[in-house]
Amino acid sequence: VYALSEDEGMTMWDLRSGQVSFQADQAPNDEYYVVDSHPTMDHLIATGSKSGVIRLHDIRKPGAFLYEGALHRAPLTCVQWADEYPSVLAAGDEDGAVQMIDFTRTGDQQDPCDVRVGPPELVFFHRGHHTYVSSLDFLKGGKLAVLTASDHSASGGGGSIQIWRPRMEMFRSDIDIESE
């Protein structure tokens, strides 16, 4: 079980023992807003913050981040690992943007014109929502298909649900695109 707080960072409890199993201090001038555990690697946790930063934590190495990227311009509202593609994470924010990241591409060389778009691990950017993304989830068996929801109630409308999928060719060859 995770607890995120404005003043104390993130705490993870092991309900079997009742003990704190991991604690991450708040990053300077930032707050953790969302968290998701990796589907197959129990030691890996992704967090999203008020400043739009995604961080990967290894609970075996407290105090350090495996990855830290300011990919969003607004506070993050959700992060979700892709169960079927363990290197892929999606994150939604208050501005209605969803970004999909493939961590196997971190540090790859980029064409100079691609650098201004974002780092090499940023493989897809969805801008279909007009307000904050309230939730997202990868569809099982959906080849990276994602369901996202947003709430338009403040503007007098209802909400929207969208199902979308990036082109598989944007991902590394270790993700099987032959079966597409």
C-alpha positions as CSV (number, residue, x, y, z in Angstrom):
1,V,0.0,0.0,0.0
2,Y,1.3,3.5,-0.9
3,A,0.7,6.8,0.8
4,L,1.7,10.1,-0.9
5,S,1.8,13.3,1.1
6,E,2.6,16.9,0.5
7,D,5.2,17.0,3.3
8,E,6.7,13.6,3.7
9,G,7.0,12.1,0.2
10,M,6.0,8.6,-0.5
11,T,5.7,5.6,1.9
12,M,5.1,2.0,1.0
13,W,3.8,-0.5,3.6
14,D,4.0,-4.3,3.4
15,L,0.6,-5.3,4.7
16,R,1.9,-8.8,5.5
17,S,4.3,-7.5,8.1
18,G,2.7,-4.1,8.9
19,Q,6.1,-2.5,8.4
20,V,7.3,0.4,6.1
21,S,9.1,-1.3,3.3
22,F,10.2,1.8,1.3
23,Q,10.2,5.5,1.8
24,A,11.1,8.3,-0.7
25,D,11.6,11.8,0.4
26,Q,9.9,14.5,-1.6
27,A,12.0,15.9,-4.4
28,P,12.9,19.6,-3.8
29,N,10.0,21.9,-4.6
30,D,7.8,19.1,-5.8
31,E,5.1,16.7,-4.6
32,Y,4.3,13.1,-5.6
33,Y,0.7,12.9,-6.9
34,V,0.5,9.4,-8.4
35,V,2.2,6.0,-8.2
36,D,2.1,2.7,-9.9
37,S,4.0,-0.6,-9.3
38,H,5.7,-2.4,-12.2
39,P,3.6,-5.4,-13.2
40,T,6.5,-7.9,-13.2
41,M,9.4,-6.3,-11.3
42,D,8.4,-5.9,-7.7
43,H,11.2,-3.5,-6.9
44,L,10.3,-0.9,-9.6
45,I,7.9,2.0,-8.9
46,A,6.9,4.9,-11.2
47,T,5.7,8.2,-9.7
48,G,4.2,11.3,-11.2
49,S,4.5,14.7,-9.6
50,K,2.9,18.1,-9.3
51,S,5.6,19.6,-11.6
52,G,4.9,17.0,-14.3
53,V,8.0,14.9,-13.6
54,I,8.0,11.1,-14.0
55,R,10.5,9.3,-11.7
56,L,11.4,5.6,-11.5
57,H,12.3,4.3,-8.1
58,D,14.1,1.1,-7.2
59,I,13.0,0.2,-3.7
60,R,16.3,-1.7,-3.2
61,K,18.1,1.6,-3.6
62,P,16.4,4.3,-1.6
63,G,17.4,7.9,-2.2
64,A,18.2,7.6,-5.9
65,F,16.1,7.7,-9.1
66,L,16.6,5.3,-12.0
67,Y,15.0,7.8,-14.2
68,E,13.8,11.4,-13.8
69,G,12.1,13.2,-16.7
70,A,10.1,16.4,-16.9
71,L,8.0,15.4,-19.9
72,H,4.7,17.0,-18.9
73,R,4.0,20.7,-18.5
74,A,1.2,20.2,-16.0
75,P,0.7,18.1,-12.8
76,L,0.4,14.4,-13.4
77,T,-3.0,12.8,-12.6
78,C,-2.2,9.2,-13.5
79,V,0.6,6.8,-14.4
80,Q,0.2,3.2,-15.6
81,W,2.6,0.5,-16.7
82,A,1.7,-1.6,-19.7
83,D,1.3,-5.1,-18.3
84,E,2.1,-6.8,-21.7
85,Y,5.0,-4.5,-22.5
86,P,7.1,-4.0,-19.3
87,S,9.3,-1.2,-20.7
88,V,6.3,1.0,-21.5
89,L,4.6,3.6,-19.1
90,A,1.8,6.0,-19.9
91,A,1.1,9.2,-17.9
92,G,-1.8,11.7,-18.1
93,D,-1.9,15.2,-16.8
94,E,-4.2,18.2,-15.8
95,D,-3.8,19.7,-19.3
96,G,-5.4,16.7,-21.0
97,A,-2.2,15.3,-22.4
98,V,-1.2,11.6,-22.3
99,Q,2.4,10.6,-23.1
100,M,3.7,7.1,-23.6
101,I,7.3,6.3,-22.7
102,D,9.4,3.3,-23.7
103,F,12.3,3.2,-21.3
104,T,14.4,0.9,-23.5
105,R,15.0,4.0,-25.7
106,T,16.4,6.1,-22.9
107,G,19.8,7.5,-24.0
108,D,19.3,6.5,-27.7
109,Q,20.8,8.8,-30.3
110,Q,18.3,11.2,-31.9
111,D,18.0,13.0,-35.2
112,P,18.6,16.7,-34.4
113,C,15.1,17.7,-35.5
114,D,13.6,15.1,-33.1
115,V,15.4,16.6,-30.0
116,R,13.0,19.6,-29.8
117,V,10.0,17.2,-29.7
118,G,11.3,15.3,-26.6
119,P,13.7,12.7,-25.4
120,P,14.1,9.4,-27.3
121,E,12.0,7.5,-24.8
122,L,9.0,9.7,-25.5
123,V,7.4,7.6,-28.2
124,F,3.8,8.9,-28.3
125,F,1.9,12.1,-27.3
126,H,-1.9,12.0,-27.2
127,R,-3.6,15.4,-27.0
128,G,-7.3,14.4,-27.5
129,H,-8.7,15.5,-24.2
130,H,-9.8,19.1,-23.4
131,T,-9.5,18.9,-19.6
132,Y,-7.5,16.8,-17.1
133,V,-7.1,13.1,-17.7
134,S,-8.8,11.5,-14.7
135,S,-7.8,7.9,-15.5
136,L,-6.0,5.7,-18.0
137,D,-5.6,2.0,-18.4
138,F,-4.0,-0.3,-21.0
139,L,-6.5,-2.7,-22.5
140,K,-5.5,-6.4,-22.0
141,G,-4.5,-8.0,-25.2
142,G,-4.8,-4.6,-26.9
143,K,-1.3,-4.2,-28.3
144,L,-0.8,-1.0,-26.3
145,A,-4.3,0.2,-26.8
146,V,-5.2,2.7,-24.0
147,L,-8.5,3.8,-22.5
148,T,-8.4,7.3,-21.2
149,A,-11.1,9.4,-19.4
150,S,-11.5,13.1,-18.7
151,D,-14.0,15.1,-16.8
152,H,-15.6,18.2,-18.4
153,S,-18.1,18.9,-15.6
154,A,-16.5,22.2,-14.7
155,S,-17.2,23.5,-18.2
156,G,-20.8,22.4,-18.2
157,G,-20.3,19.2,-20.1
158,G,-20.0,15.6,-19.0
159,G,-16.8,13.7,-19.6
160,S,-15.1,11.8,-22.4
161,I,-13.8,8.3,-22.8
162,Q,-11.3,7.6,-25.6
163,I,-9.7,4.4,-26.8
164,W,-6.6,4.9,-28.8
165,R,-3.4,3.1,-29.8
166,P,-0.1,4.3,-31.2
167,R,1.5,2.7,-34.2
168,M,3.6,-0.2,-33.1
169,E,6.4,0.8,-35.5
170,M,7.3,3.6,-33.0
171,F,8.5,1.1,-30.5
172,R,11.7,-0.9,-30.5
173,S,12.0,-4.2,-32.4
174,D,11.8,-6.2,-29.2
175,I,8.1,-5.4,-29.2
176,D,6.7,-7.9,-31.7
177,I,5.2,-5.9,-34.6
178,E,5.3,-8.9,-36.9
179,S,1.9,-10.1,-35.5
180,E,0.2,-6.8,-36.3
